[in-house]
Amino acid sequence: MKPLHIVLAVIGGAIAGAAVGLLFAPESGTDTRKKIADYLKEKGIKLKKNQIDELAAEIEAAE
């Protein structure tokens, strides 16, 4: 494997782990989705509530 592939795999794994950690955190789903939406707004990405629900469902289905 090329070193770049290893780095990308580690970064991808960290992102996936963080997403799964957020979804299984002890806070309620509503609070977690609000935090995700607030974070994305800070980064300039705007999502509607139904889009956040769809994103959460996609992440959950990927497990």
Helices and strands as residue ranges (DSSP letters): H 3-23, H 29-42, H 49-61
